[in-house]
Amino acid sequence: MSFLRRYAQNVGALIGLAILVVVVLVALAAPVLYPVSPWQGVSEPLLGPFEDPAYPLGTDLLGRDIAAGIAYGARVSLLIGIISTAVAVVIGVALGALAGFYGGRVDDMLMRFTEFFQTIPAFAMAVVLVAIFSPNITSITLAIAVVSWPPVARLVRGEFLSLRSREFVQAAVVVGQTGPRIMATQILPNAISPIIVTASLMVATAILTESSLSFLGLGDRNMMSWGFMIGAARTMLREAWWLSVFPGVAILVTVLAINLIGEGLNDAMNPHLRGRKG
């Protein structure tokens, strides 16, 4: 309960949470709110915002409902953001825990492997991976996960290095607990706070990366996404500004909400911040 109280004291974090809840509800309710496919034309082309009450955000060049595209795009962005982050966190935690707990050659080998991925620009690697394996939701999710895990690995390694010499870990060694059990039951629970905060911010980065890939034409052609909507409308910025502005606002608001939540989690879970504020 103390965690919830600390989180509730952060107004920005509450606003971010409220916005994200709305985005999630819209994504879940998209098939109910818009039973017609977002790829299907439903009215005359290039209806402006609020010209027709049935299509409050207007229509695009092919008469497709912009609001329907944004609702279905939320499903894609959230799905890719959450799954890719989960995969990246699993990989990063596993490698970082091994490196930090065992040290020595294991640490050197895993950190050199991590540094190899960090020497290549993350977005450039994602573009190459998606292009090689053909753009679809699976390849996009895996590509984002592959370029996202190194910071998690380094974070977890640092936490394990600082915690492995603590008394409770030494006590676990004395009573005969195995290395994997010590990592899972003694060290990882004490390192979970920064991992959760980092993961929340990684979701926002994953959404931006997916939008950028879709903007470049490397999105899943069978699924509507915010980046695709902006990319398809980039030649119509002056004639039909709403085609790009509304999907762009959706990206901005969602990423901002997730970052506000991440900051709120950091304030509520970070003991150093709590000490300074107290």
DRENPA-3360 file (N, C-alpha, C; in nm, 2 decimals, always signed):
BEGIN
1 = MSFLRRYA = +0.08/-0.12/+0.00/+0.00/+0.00/+0.00/+0.09/+0.13/+0.00 ~ +0.20/+0.12/+0.07/+0.29/+0.24/+0.07/+0.33/+0.27/-0.07 ~ +0.36/+0.17/-0.16/+0.39/+0.20/-0.30/+0.28/+0.27/-0.37 ~ +0.16/+0.22/-0.35/+0.04/+0.28/-0.42/+0.03/+0.43/-0.37 ~ +0.05/+0.45/-0.24/+0.03/+0.59/-0.20/+0.14/+0.68/-0.26 ~ +0.26/+0.63/-0.26/+0.37/+0.71/-0.32/+0.34/+0.74/-0.47 ~ +0.29/+0.64/-0.54/+0.26/+0.65/-0.68/+0.14/+0.75/-0.70 ~ +0.04/+0.75/-0.61/-0.07/+0.83/-0.62/-0.03/+0.98/-0.59;
9 = QNVGALIG = +0.08/+1.00/-0.52/+0.12/+1.14/-0.50/+0.18/+1.21/-0.62 ~ +0.21/+1.13/-0.72/+0.27/+1.19/-0.84/+0.15/+1.21/-0.94 ~ +0.12/+1.34/-0.96/+0.01/+1.38/-1.04/+0.03/+1.34/-1.19 ~ +0.15/+1.36/-1.23/+0.19/+1.33/-1.37/+0.17/+1.18/-1.40 ~ +0.21/+1.10/-1.30/+0.20/+0.95/-1.32/+0.06/+0.91/-1.32 ~ -0.03/+0.97/-1.25/-0.17/+0.94/-1.25/-0.23/+0.98/-1.38 ~ -0.19/+1.10/-1.43/-0.24/+1.14/-1.57/-0.20/+1.04/-1.67 ~ -0.07/+1.00/-1.67/-0.02/+0.91/-1.76/-0.09/+0.77/-1.76;
17 = LAILVVVV = -0.12/+0.73/-1.64/-0.20/+0.60/-1.62/-0.34/+0.61/-1.68 ~ -0.40/+0.73/-1.65/-0.54/+0.75/-1.70/-0.54/+0.75/-1.86 ~ -0.44/+0.82/-1.92/-0.43/+0.82/-2.06/-0.41/+0.68/-2.12 ~ -0.32/+0.61/-2.06/-0.29/+0.47/-2.11/-0.41/+0.38/-2.09 ~ -0.48/+0.39/-1.99/-0.60/+0.31/-1.97/-0.70/+0.34/-2.08 ~ -0.72/+0.47/-2.12/-0.80/+0.50/-2.23/-0.76/+0.44/-2.36 ~ -0.62/+0.45/-2.39/-0.57/+0.39/-2.51/-0.59/+0.24/-2.51 ~ -0.57/+0.18/-2.40/-0.59/+0.03/-2.40/-0.74/+0.00/-2.42;
25 = LVALAAPV = -0.83/+0.07/-2.36/-0.97/+0.04/-2.38/-1.01/+0.06/-2.52 ~ -0.96/+0.17/-2.58/-0.99/+0.19/-2.73/-0.94/+0.08/-2.81 ~ -0.81/+0.03/-2.78/-0.76/-0.08/-2.86/-0.84/-0.20/-2.84 ~ -0.88/-0.23/-2.72/-0.96/-0.36/-2.70/-1.10/-0.35/-2.76 ~ -1.15/-0.23/-2.76/-1.29/-0.21/-2.81/-1.29/-0.18/-2.96 ~ -1.18/-0.17/-3.03/-1.18/-0.13/-3.17/-1.27/-0.22/-3.26 ~ -1.27/-0.35/-3.25/-1.36/-0.43/-3.33/-1.51/-0.40/-3.30 ~ -1.54/-0.35/-3.18/-1.68/-0.32/-3.15/-1.72/-0.18/-3.20;
33 = LYPVSPWQ = -1.62/-0.09/-3.17/-1.65/+0.05/-3.22/-1.65/+0.07/-3.37 ~ -1.56/-0.01/-3.43/-1.55/+0.00/-3.58/-1.55/-0.14/-3.64 ~ -1.66/-0.20/-3.65/-1.67/-0.34/-3.71/-1.62/-0.35/-3.85 ~ -1.62/-0.24/-3.92/-1.57/-0.25/-4.06/-1.42/-0.24/-4.06 ~ -1.35/-0.31/-4.14/-1.20/-0.31/-4.15/-1.15/-0.17/-4.17 ~ -1.04/-0.14/-4.10/-0.99/+0.00/-4.12/-0.93/+0.02/-4.26 ~ -0.91/-0.09/-4.34/-0.86/-0.08/-4.47/-0.97/-0.05/-4.57 ~ -1.09/-0.06/-4.53/-1.21/-0.05/-4.62/-1.26/+0.09/-4.63;
41 = GVSEPLLG = -1.28/+0.14/-4.75/-1.34/+0.27/-4.77/-1.48/+0.27/-4.72 ~ -1.52/+0.38/-4.64/-1.65/+0.39/-4.59/-1.72/+0.52/-4.63 ~ -1.65/+0.61/-4.69/-1.72/+0.74/-4.73/-1.64/+0.80/-4.84 ~ -1.68/+0.92/-4.88/-1.60/+0.99/-4.98/-1.46/+1.03/-4.93 ~ -1.37/+1.03/-5.02/-1.23/+1.06/-4.98/-1.21/+1.20/-4.93 ~ -1.11/+1.21/-4.84/-1.06/+1.34/-4.79/-1.17/+1.42/-4.72 ~ -1.26/+1.36/-4.65/-1.35/+1.43/-4.56/-1.27/+1.50/-4.45 ~ -1.29/+1.62/-4.42/-1.22/+1.69/-4.31/-1.27/+1.65/-4.18;
49 = PFEDPAYP = -1.20/+1.68/-4.07/-1.24/+1.65/-3.94/-1.38/+1.72/-3.91 ~ -1.47/+1.65/-3.85/-1.60/+1.70/-3.81/-1.69/+1.74/-3.92 ~ -1.66/+1.71/-4.05/-1.75/+1.74/-4.16/-1.87/+1.65/-4.16 ~ -1.84/+1.53/-4.12/-1.95/+1.42/-4.11/-1.94/+1.37/-3.96 ~ -2.05/+1.38/-3.89/-2.05/+1.33/-3.75/-2.01/+1.18/-3.74 ~ -2.04/+1.10/-3.84/-2.01/+0.96/-3.84/-1.86/+0.94/-3.85 ~ -1.78/+1.03/-3.90/-1.64/+1.02/-3.91/-1.57/+1.15/-3.86 ~ -1.56/+1.16/-3.73/-1.52/+1.28/-3.66/-1.38/+1.32/-3.70;
57 = LGTDLLGR = -1.29/+1.23/-3.73/-1.15/+1.26/-3.76/-1.13/+1.27/-3.91 ~ -1.23/+1.25/-3.99/-1.22/+1.26/-4.13/-1.18/+1.13/-4.20 ~ -1.16/+1.13/-4.33/-1.12/+1.01/-4.41/-1.00/+1.04/-4.49 ~ -0.93/+0.94/-4.54/-0.81/+0.95/-4.61/-0.84/+0.95/-4.76 ~ -0.73/+0.94/-4.84/-0.75/+0.94/-4.99/-0.84/+0.83/-5.04 ~ -0.85/+0.72/-4.97/-0.93/+0.61/-5.02/-1.07/+0.61/-4.95 ~ -1.10/+0.71/-4.87/-1.22/+0.71/-4.80/-1.23/+0.62/-4.68 ~ -1.11/+0.59/-4.62/-1.10/+0.51/-4.50/-1.11/+0.60/-4.38;
65 = DIAAGIAY = -1.18/+0.55/-4.27/-1.20/+0.62/-4.15/-1.07/+0.64/-4.07 ~ -1.03/+0.76/-4.05/-0.91/+0.79/-3.97/-0.92/+0.74/-3.83 ~ -1.04/+0.76/-3.77/-1.06/+0.72/-3.63/-1.05/+0.57/-3.62 ~ -1.10/+0.49/-3.71/-1.09/+0.35/-3.71/-0.94/+0.30/-3.72 ~ -0.87/+0.37/-3.81/-0.73/+0.34/-3.83/-0.65/+0.36/-3.70 ~ -0.68/+0.47/-3.63/-0.61/+0.50/-3.50/-0.65/+0.40/-3.40 ~ -0.77/+0.36/-3.39/-0.81/+0.25/-3.29/-0.74/+0.12/-3.32 ~ -0.74/+0.08/-3.44/-0.68/-0.05/-3.47/-0.52/-0.04/-3.46;
73 = GARVSLLI = -0.47/+0.08/-3.49/-0.33/+0.11/-3.48/-0.28/+0.10/-3.34 ~ -0.37/+0.13/-3.24/-0.34/+0.12/-3.10/-0.31/-0.02/-3.06 ~ -0.39/-0.11/-3.12/-0.37/-0.26/-3.09/-0.24/-0.30/-3.14 ~ -0.19/-0.26/-3.25/-0.06/-0.30/-3.31/+0.05/-0.25/-3.22 ~ +0.04/-0.12/-3.19/+0.15/-0.05/-3.12/+0.16/-0.11/-2.98 ~ +0.05/-0.13/-2.91/+0.06/-0.18/-2.77/+0.11/-0.33/-2.77 ~ +0.06/-0.41/-2.87/+0.10/-0.55/-2.88/+0.25/-0.56/-2.90 ~ +0.30/-0.49/-3.00/+0.44/-0.50/-3.03/+0.52/-0.44/-2.92;
81 = GIISTAVA = +0.48/-0.33/-2.86/+0.55/-0.27/-2.75/+0.57/-0.36/-2.63 ~ +0.46/-0.42/-2.59/+0.46/-0.51/-2.47/+0.53/-0.64/-2.49 ~ +0.50/-0.70/-2.61/+0.57/-0.84/-2.63/+0.72/-0.82/-2.65 ~ +0.76/-0.72/-2.74/+0.90/-0.70/-2.76/+0.98/-0.67/-2.64 ~ +0.91/-0.59/-2.55/+0.98/-0.55/-2.43/+0.99/-0.67/-2.33 ~ +0.89/-0.75/-2.33/+0.89/-0.87/-2.24/+1.00/-0.97/-2.29 ~ +1.02/-0.99/-2.42/+1.12/-1.07/-2.47/+1.26/-1.01/-2.44 ~ +1.27/-0.88/-2.46/+1.40/-0.82/-2.44/+1.44/-0.82/-2.29;
89 = VVIGVALG = +1.34/-0.81/-2.20/+1.37/-0.81/-2.06/+1.41/-0.95/-2.02 ~ +1.35/-1.05/-2.07/+1.39/-1.19/-2.04/+1.53/-1.22/-2.08 ~ +1.57/-1.18/-2.20/+1.70/-1.20/-2.25/+1.80/-1.12/-2.17 ~ +1.77/-0.99/-2.15/+1.86/-0.91/-2.07/+1.88/-0.95/-1.93 ~ +1.77/-0.99/-1.86/+1.78/-1.04/-1.72/+1.87/-1.16/-1.71 ~ +1.84/-1.26/-1.81/+1.92/-1.38/-1.80/+2.07/-1.36/-1.82 ~ +2.10/-1.28/-1.92/+2.25/-1.26/-1.95/+2.31/-1.17/-1.84 ~ +2.24/-1.07/-1.80/+2.30/-0.98/-1.70/+2.31/-1.05/-1.57;
97 = ALAGFYGG = +2.22/-1.14/-1.53/+2.23/-1.21/-1.40/+2.35/-1.31/-1.41 ~ +2.36/-1.38/-1.52/+2.48/-1.47/-1.53/+2.61/-1.39/-1.52 ~ +2.62/-1.28/-1.59/+2.74/-1.20/-1.59/+2.77/-1.15/-1.45 ~ +2.67/-1.09/-1.39/+2.69/-1.03/-1.26/+2.72/-1.12/-1.14 ~ +2.65/-1.24/-1.15/+2.67/-1.34/-1.04/+2.80/-1.41/-1.05 ~ +2.83/-1.46/-1.16/+2.95/-1.55/-1.18/+3.08/-1.47/-1.20 ~ +3.07/-1.35/-1.27/+3.19/-1.27/-1.29/+3.29/-1.34/-1.37 ~ +3.41/-1.30/-1.36/+3.53/-1.36/-1.43/+3.51/-1.37/-1.58;
105 = RVDDMLMR = +3.54/-1.49/-1.63/+3.53/-1.51/-1.78/+3.39/-1.51/-1.83 ~ +3.30/-1.56/-1.75/+3.16/-1.55/-1.79/+3.12/-1.41/-1.81 ~ +3.15/-1.32/-1.72/+3.12/-1.18/-1.73/+3.18/-1.12/-1.85 ~ +3.31/-1.15/-1.87/+3.38/-1.09/-1.98/+3.32/-1.13/-2.11 ~ +3.29/-1.26/-2.13/+3.23/-1.31/-2.25/+3.10/-1.25/-2.28 ~ +3.01/-1.25/-2.18/+2.87/-1.20/-2.20/+2.87/-1.05/-2.22 ~ +2.96/-0.97/-2.16/+2.97/-0.83/-2.18/+3.03/-0.79/-2.31 ~ +3.12/-0.87/-2.36/+3.17/-0.85/-2.50/+3.06/-0.87/-2.60;
113 = FTEFFQTI = +2.98/-0.98/-2.57/+2.87/-1.01/-2.66/+2.77/-0.89/-2.66 ~ +2.74/-0.84/-2.54/+2.65/-0.73/-2.53/+2.70/-0.60/-2.60 ~ +2.83/-0.58/-2.58/+2.89/-0.46/-2.64/+2.89/-0.47/-2.79 ~ +2.89/-0.59/-2.85/+2.89/-0.61/-2.99/+2.75/-0.55/-3.04 ~ +2.64/-0.58/-2.97/+2.51/-0.53/-3.01/+2.50/-0.38/-2.99 ~ +2.57/-0.33/-2.89/+2.56/-0.19/-2.87/+2.64/-0.10/-2.96 ~ +2.74/-0.16/-3.03/+2.82/-0.09/-3.13/+2.74/-0.06/-3.26 ~ +2.64/-0.13/-3.28/+2.55/-0.11/-3.40/+2.43/-0.03/-3.36;
121 = PAFAMAVV = +2.41/+0.08/-3.44/+2.29/+0.16/-3.41/+2.16/+0.08/-3.40 ~ +2.08/+0.09/-3.30/+1.97/+0.00/-3.27/+1.87/+0.01/-3.39 ~ +1.83/+0.13/-3.43/+1.73/+0.14/-3.53/+1.78/+0.08/-3.67 ~ +1.91/+0.11/-3.70/+1.96/+0.05/-3.82/+1.96/-0.10/-3.82 ~ +1.99/-0.16/-3.70/+1.99/-0.31/-3.69/+1.84/-0.36/-3.71 ~ +1.75/-0.29/-3.65/+1.61/-0.33/-3.66/+1.56/-0.32/-3.80 ~ +1.60/-0.22/-3.88/+1.57/-0.21/-4.02/+1.62/-0.33/-4.10 ~ +1.75/-0.36/-4.07/+1.81/-0.47/-4.15/+1.74/-0.60/-4.11;
129 = LVAIFSPN = +1.72/-0.63/-3.99/+1.65/-0.75/-3.95/+1.51/-0.77/-4.01 ~ +1.44/-0.66/-4.00/+1.30/-0.67/-4.06/+1.31/-0.69/-4.21 ~ +1.40/-0.62/-4.28/+1.41/-0.63/-4.42/+1.45/-0.77/-4.46 ~ +1.54/-0.84/-4.38/+1.59/-0.97/-4.41/+1.48/-1.07/-4.40 ~ +1.40/-1.06/-4.29/+1.30/-1.17/-4.26/+1.16/-1.13/-4.31 ~ +1.15/-1.03/-4.39/+1.02/-0.98/-4.45/+0.94/-0.91/-4.34 ~ +0.88/-0.80/-4.37/+0.80/-0.72/-4.27/+0.67/-0.79/-4.23 ~ +0.66/-0.84/-4.11/+0.54/-0.88/-4.05/+0.55/-0.86/-3.90;
137 = ITSITLAI = +0.44/-0.88/-3.83/+0.43/-0.84/-3.69/+0.53/-0.93/-3.61 ~ +0.55/-1.05/-3.65/+0.65/-1.14/-3.58/+0.79/-1.09/-3.59 ~ +0.83/-1.06/-3.72/+0.97/-1.02/-3.74/+0.99/-0.88/-3.68 ~ +0.89/-0.79/-3.68/+0.91/-0.66/-3.62/+0.93/-0.67/-3.47 ~ +0.84/-0.75/-3.41/+0.85/-0.77/-3.26/+0.99/-0.83/-3.22 ~ +1.03/-0.93/-3.29/+1.16/-0.99/-3.26/+1.28/-0.90/-3.29 ~ +1.27/-0.82/-3.40/+1.38/-0.73/-3.43/+1.39/-0.62/-3.32 ~ +1.28/-0.57/-3.27/+1.28/-0.47/-3.17/+1.33/-0.53/-3.04;
145 = AVVSWPPV = +1.30/-0.65/-3.01/+1.35/-0.72/-2.89/+1.50/-0.74/-2.90 ~ +1.55/-0.78/-3.01/+1.69/-0.80/-3.03/+1.77/-0.68/-3.01 ~ +1.72/-0.56/-3.05/+1.80/-0.44/-3.03/+1.77/-0.37/-2.90 ~ +1.68/-0.42/-2.82/+1.64/-0.36/-2.69/+1.71/-0.42/-2.57 ~ +1.75/-0.54/-2.57/+1.80/-0.61/-2.45/+1.93/-0.57/-2.39 ~ +2.03/-0.51/-2.47/+2.16/-0.48/-2.41/+2.15/-0.39/-2.29 ~ +2.07/-0.28/-2.29/+2.07/-0.19/-2.17/+2.02/-0.27/-2.05 ~ +1.92/-0.36/-2.07/+1.87/-0.43/-1.95/+1.98/-0.53/-1.90;
153 = ARLVRGEF = +2.06/-0.59/-1.99/+2.16/-0.68/-1.94/+2.27/-0.60/-1.86 ~ +2.30/-0.48/-1.90/+2.40/-0.41/-1.83/+2.35/-0.36/-1.69 ~ +2.22/-0.32/-1.69/+2.16/-0.28/-1.57/+2.15/-0.39/-1.47 ~ +2.11/-0.51/-1.51/+2.10/-0.63/-1.43/+2.23/-0.67/-1.38 ~ +2.33/-0.67/-1.47/+2.47/-0.70/-1.42/+2.52/-0.62/-1.31 ~ +2.49/-0.49/-1.32/+2.54/-0.39/-1.22/+2.46/-0.42/-1.09 ~ +2.34/-0.45/-1.09/+2.26/-0.48/-0.97/+2.31/-0.61/-0.91 ~ +2.34/-0.71/-0.99/+2.39/-0.84/-0.93/+2.53/-0.83/-0.87;
161 = LSLRSREF = +2.61/-0.74/-0.94/+2.74/-0.72/-0.89/+2.74/-0.66/-0.75 ~ +2.65/-0.57/-0.73/+2.64/-0.50/-0.60/+2.57/-0.58/-0.49 ~ +2.48/-0.67/-0.53/+2.40/-0.75/-0.44/+2.47/-0.89/-0.40 ~ +2.55/-0.94/-0.49/+2.60/-1.07/-0.46/+2.69/-1.08/-0.34 ~ +2.75/-0.97/-0.29/+2.83/-0.97/-0.17/+2.75/-0.94/-0.05 ~ +2.62/-0.92/-0.06/+2.55/-0.89/+0.06/+2.53/-1.01/+0.16 ~ +2.50/-0.98/+0.28/+2.50/-1.09/+0.38/+2.39/-1.20/+0.35 ~ +2.28/-1.16/+0.30/+2.17/-1.26/+0.28/+2.21/-1.35/+0.17;
169 = VQAAVVVG = +2.29/-1.30/+0.07/+2.34/-1.39/-0.04/+2.45/-1.49/+0.02 ~ +2.54/-1.43/+0.10/+2.64/-1.52/+0.16/+2.58/-1.63/+0.25 ~ +2.47/-1.59/+0.32/+2.40/-1.69/+0.40/+2.34/-1.80/+0.32 ~ +2.28/-1.76/+0.20/+2.23/-1.86/+0.11/+2.33/-1.96/+0.06 ~ +2.45/-1.90/+0.04/+2.56/-1.99/-0.01/+2.60/-2.09/+0.10 ~ +2.61/-2.04/+0.22/+2.65/-2.12/+0.34/+2.55/-2.24/+0.36 ~ +2.42/-2.21/+0.34/+2.33/-2.32/+0.37/+2.32/-2.41/+0.25 ~ +2.39/-2.39/+0.14/+2.40/-2.48/+0.03/+2.31/-2.46/-0.08;
177 = QTGPRIMA = +2.25/-2.34/-0.10/+2.16/-2.31/-0.21/+2.25/-2.31/-0.34 ~ +2.19/-2.35/-0.45/+2.26/-2.35/-0.58/+2.26/-2.21/-0.64 ~ +2.35/-2.19/-0.73/+2.36/-2.05/-0.79/+2.23/-2.01/-0.86 ~ +2.17/-2.09/-0.94/+2.04/-2.05/-1.00/+1.94/-2.01/-0.90 ~ +1.93/-2.09/-0.79/+1.83/-2.06/-0.69/+1.86/-1.93/-0.62 ~ +1.98/-1.91/-0.59/+2.02/-1.78/-0.52/+1.99/-1.66/-0.61 ~ +2.02/-1.68/-0.74/+1.99/-1.57/-0.84/+1.84/-1.54/-0.84 ~ +1.76/-1.65/-0.85/+1.61/-1.64/-0.87/+1.54/-1.59/-0.74;
185 = TQILPNAI = +1.58/-1.64/-0.62/+1.51/-1.62/-0.50/+1.57/-1.52/-0.41 ~ +1.70/-1.49/-0.42/+1.76/-1.40/-0.33/+1.80/-1.26/-0.39 ~ +1.86/-1.27/-0.51/+1.91/-1.14/-0.57/+1.81/-1.08/-0.66 ~ +1.74/-1.15/-0.75/+1.65/-1.09/-0.85/+1.54/-1.02/-0.78 ~ +1.47/-1.07/-0.68/+1.37/-0.99/-0.61/+1.41/-0.85/-0.56 ~ +1.54/-0.85/-0.52/+1.59/-0.72/-0.47/+1.64/-0.63/-0.58 ~ +1.64/-0.68/-0.71/+1.68/-0.60/-0.82/+1.57/-0.57/-0.91 ~ +1.45/-0.61/-0.87/+1.33/-0.60/-0.96/+1.28/-0.46/-0.99;
193 = SPIIVTAS = +1.30/-0.37/-0.89/+1.25/-0.23/-0.91/+1.31/-0.16/-1.03 ~ +1.44/-0.15/-1.04/+1.49/-0.08/-1.16/+1.46/-0.15/-1.29 ~ +1.44/-0.28/-1.29/+1.41/-0.36/-1.41/+1.27/-0.32/-1.45 ~ +1.17/-0.31/-1.36/+1.04/-0.27/-1.39/+1.03/-0.13/-1.45 ~ +1.10/-0.03/-1.39/+1.11/+0.10/-1.44/+1.17/+0.11/-1.58 ~ +1.28/+0.04/-1.60/+1.34/+0.03/-1.73/+1.24/-0.03/-1.84 ~ +1.18/-0.13/-1.80/+1.08/-0.20/-1.89/+0.97/-0.11/-1.93 ~ +0.92/-0.03/-1.84/+0.81/+0.06/-1.87/+0.85/+0.16/-1.98;
201 = LMVATAIL = +0.97/+0.21/-1.96/+1.02/+0.31/-2.06/+1.06/+0.24/-2.19 ~ +1.10/+0.11/-2.19/+1.13/+0.04/-2.31/+1.00/+0.02/-2.40 ~ +0.89/+0.01/-2.33/+0.76/-0.01/-2.41/+0.74/+0.12/-2.50 ~ +0.76/+0.24/-2.44/+0.75/+0.36/-2.52/+0.85/+0.36/-2.64 ~ +0.97/+0.32/-2.61/+1.07/+0.32/-2.72/+1.03/+0.22/-2.83 ~ +0.98/+0.11/-2.79/+0.94/+0.00/-2.88/+0.83/+0.06/-2.97 ~ +0.73/+0.13/-2.91/+0.62/+0.19/-2.99/+0.68/+0.29/-3.09 ~ +0.77/+0.37/-3.05/+0.84/+0.47/-3.15/+0.91/+0.39/-3.26;
209 = TESSLSFL = +0.98/+0.29/-3.22/+1.06/+0.21/-3.32/+0.96/+0.14/-3.42 ~ +0.85/+0.09/-3.37/+0.76/+0.02/-3.47/+0.70/+0.13/-3.56 ~ +0.66/+0.25/-3.50/+0.61/+0.35/-3.59/+0.70/+0.40/-3.69 ~ +0.83/+0.41/-3.65/+0.93/+0.45/-3.75/+0.95/+0.34/-3.86 ~ +0.95/+0.22/-3.82/+0.96/+0.11/-3.93/+0.84/+0.11/-4.02 ~ +0.72/+0.13/-3.97/+0.60/+0.14/-4.05/+0.60/+0.26/-4.14 ~ +0.65/+0.37/-4.09/+0.67/+0.49/-4.17/+0.76/+0.47/-4.29 ~ +0.86/+0.39/-4.27/+0.95/+0.36/-4.38/+0.90/+0.25/-4.47;
217 = GLGDRNMM = +0.78/+0.20/-4.45/+0.73/+0.09/-4.53/+0.77/-0.05/-4.49 ~ +0.82/-0.06/-4.37/+0.86/-0.19/-4.32/+0.77/-0.24/-4.21 ~ +0.64/-0.20/-4.21/+0.54/-0.25/-4.12/+0.47/-0.37/-4.18 ~ +0.39/-0.43/-4.10/+0.31/-0.54/-4.14/+0.19/-0.49/-4.23 ~ +0.19/-0.53/-4.36/+0.10/-0.48/-4.46/-0.04/-0.52/-4.43 ~ -0.06/-0.62/-4.34/-0.20/-0.67/-4.31/-0.25/-0.61/-4.19 ~ -0.18/-0.52/-4.12/-0.23/-0.46/-4.00/-0.21/-0.31/-4.00 ~ -0.31/-0.24/-3.97/-0.30/-0.09/-3.97/-0.22/-0.04/-3.85;
225 = SWGFMIGA = -0.14/+0.05/-3.87/-0.05/+0.11/-3.77/-0.04/+0.26/-3.78 ~ -0.01/+0.33/-3.67/+0.00/+0.47/-3.67/+0.12/+0.52/-3.76 ~ +0.23/+0.45/-3.76/+0.34/+0.49/-3.85/+0.31/+0.48/-3.99 ~ +0.23/+0.37/-4.03/+0.19/+0.35/-4.17/+0.10/+0.47/-4.21 ~ +0.01/+0.51/-4.13/-0.08/+0.62/-4.16/-0.01/+0.75/-4.18 ~ +0.09/+0.77/-4.10/+0.17/+0.90/-4.12/+0.25/+0.89/-4.25 ~ +0.31/+0.77/-4.27/+0.39/+0.75/-4.39/+0.31/+0.76/-4.52 ~ +0.19/+0.71/-4.52/+0.11/+0.71/-4.64/+0.06/+0.85/-4.67;
233 = ARTMLREA = +0.05/+0.94/-4.56/+0.00/+1.07/-4.58/+0.11/+1.18/-4.59 ~ +0.23/+1.14/-4.59/+0.34/+1.25/-4.59/+0.34/+1.34/-4.71 ~ +0.28/+1.30/-4.82/+0.28/+1.38/-4.94/+0.15/+1.47/-4.94 ~ +0.07/+1.46/-4.83/-0.06/+1.54/-4.83/-0.06/+1.63/-4.71 ~ +0.06/+1.67/-4.66/+0.06/+1.75/-4.54/-0.01/+1.88/-4.55 ~ +0.00/+1.95/-4.67/-0.07/+2.08/-4.68/-0.22/+2.06/-4.72 ~ -0.25/+1.96/-4.81/-0.38/+1.95/-4.85/-0.47/+1.88/-4.75 ~ -0.42/+1.79/-4.67/-0.50/+1.71/-4.58/-0.42/+1.68/-4.45;
241 = WWLSVFPG = -0.40/+1.79/-4.37/-0.31/+1.78/-4.26/-0.36/+1.67/-4.16 ~ -0.49/+1.65/-4.15/-0.54/+1.56/-4.04/-0.49/+1.41/-4.07 ~ -0.46/+1.38/-4.19/-0.41/+1.24/-4.22/-0.29/+1.21/-4.14 ~ -0.20/+1.30/-4.12/-0.08/+1.28/-4.04/-0.09/+1.33/-3.90 ~ -0.16/+1.43/-3.87/-0.16/+1.49/-3.74/-0.23/+1.40/-3.64 ~ -0.34/+1.34/-3.67/-0.41/+1.26/-3.57/-0.33/+1.13/-3.53 ~ -0.28/+1.06/-3.63/-0.19/+0.94/-3.58/-0.07/+0.99/-3.51 ~ -0.01/+1.11/-3.55/+0.11/+1.16/-3.48/+0.07/+1.19/-3.33;
249 = VAILVTVL = -0.04/+1.25/-3.31/-0.09/+1.29/-3.18/-0.11/+1.16/-3.10 ~ -0.16/+1.06/-3.16/-0.18/+0.93/-3.09/-0.05/+0.87/-3.04 ~ +0.05/+0.88/-3.13/+0.19/+0.83/-3.09/+0.24/+0.92/-2.97 ~ +0.23/+1.05/-2.99/+0.28/+1.14/-2.89/+0.22/+1.12/-2.75 ~ +0.09/+1.11/-2.75/+0.01/+1.10/-2.62/+0.04/+0.96/-2.56 ~ +0.05/+0.86/-2.64/+0.07/+0.72/-2.58/+0.22/+0.71/-2.52 ~ +0.31/+0.76/-2.60/+0.45/+0.75/-2.55/+0.47/+0.84/-2.43 ~ +0.41/+0.96/-2.43/+0.42/+1.05/-2.32/+0.36/+0.99/-2.19;
257 = AINLIGEG = +0.24/+0.92/-2.21/+0.17/+0.86/-2.10/+0.26/+0.75/-2.04 ~ +0.32/+0.67/-2.12/+0.41/+0.56/-2.07/+0.53/+0.62/-2.00 ~ +0.59/+0.72/-2.05/+0.70/+0.79/-1.99/+0.66/+0.85/-1.85 ~ +0.55/+0.90/-1.84/+0.50/+0.96/-1.71/+0.48/+0.84/-1.61 ~ +0.43/+0.73/-1.66/+0.41/+0.61/-1.57/+0.55/+0.56/-1.53 ~ +0.64/+0.56/-1.62/+0.78/+0.52/-1.58/+0.84/+0.61/-1.48 ~ +0.82/+0.74/-1.49/+0.88/+0.83/-1.39/+0.81/+0.81/-1.26 ~ +0.68/+0.79/-1.26/+0.60/+0.76/-1.14/+0.65/+0.64/-1.07;
265 = LNDAMNPH = +0.67/+0.53/-1.15/+0.72/+0.41/-1.09/+0.86/+0.43/-1.03 ~ +0.94/+0.50/-1.10/+1.08/+0.53/-1.05/+1.07/+0.61/-0.91 ~ +0.99/+0.71/-0.91/+0.97/+0.78/-0.78/+0.92/+0.69/-0.67 ~ +0.83/+0.60/-0.70/+0.77/+0.52/-0.60/+0.86/+0.40/-0.55 ~ +0.94/+0.35/-0.64/+1.02/+0.23/-0.62/+1.16/+0.25/-0.59 ~ +1.22/+0.37/-0.62/+1.36/+0.40/-0.61/+1.39/+0.44/-0.46 ~ +1.45/+0.36/-0.39/+1.48/+0.40/-0.24/+1.57/+0.52/-0.23 ~ +1.66/+0.55/-0.32/+1.74/+0.67/-0.31/+1.66/+0.79/-0.33;
273 = LRGRKG = +1.56/+0.79/-0.42/+1.48/+0.91/-0.44/+1.39/+0.93/-0.32 ~ +1.34/+0.82/-0.26/+1.26/+0.83/-0.14/+1.33/+0.89/-0.03 ~ +1.46/+0.85/-0.02/+1.54/+0.90/+0.09/+1.57/+1.05/+0.08 ~ +1.59/+1.10/-0.05/+1.61/+1.24/-0.07/+1.48/+1.32/-0.04 ~ +1.37/+1.26/-0.08/+1.25/+1.33/-0.07/+1.20/+1.33/+0.08 ~ +1.23/+1.23/+0.15/+1.19/+1.22/+0.29/+1.28/+1.31/+0.38;
% end
